[in-house]
Amino acid sequence: MWIRVNFRISKSSEIPAVEVESPGCSYNPLFESHQDSLAHAVVKEMEKVYKGELGPEPVDDGDDDVKEENLDQHGDAEVEKEPDFLMLGCFNFLPSKTKRVTRVELNRRARRNKMLKAKVEARKLKELSKEIDRILQEIAEEEKE
């Protein structure tokens, strides 16, 4: 009688795993998700630039003596840390979580913007007609004199 042992041998692949892109990288992304993707890319590139500008860490010469001028009020040595660029406030435009906007809400916003533009145009036309009337009155007064 044969005994069958079920076991799987996992083989590691030389091919790297596929990274899933953010929703802003699709063919027809929403404007907000596209801006989020761009913001993340800008943050990554700026971190590379800033790390390149800061240069490599200085090599320790083996001297463990801490100079007195580098001690703070408690007698501890001051330690310089690399700045965390996301915490400095330089990139506060990254939203923590965006709310999904439905098509109904997008249509409502579009209608509202269209109405506001129409009101602004009507106001401009009204102001323009008042200006024309005022100019015509000035011309009529000049002709009377």
NORJO-V234682 format. One record per helix or strand of 3 or more residues. SS is the DSSP state (a for helix, b for strand). FROM is the first residue (numbers start at 1). LEN is the number of residues. If there is no record, write none. Layout:
BEGIN
ss = (SS;SS)
from = (FROM;FROM)
len = (LEN;LEN)
END
This chain:
BEGIN
ss = (a;a;a;a)
from = (23;31;68;103)
len = (3;24;3;42)
END
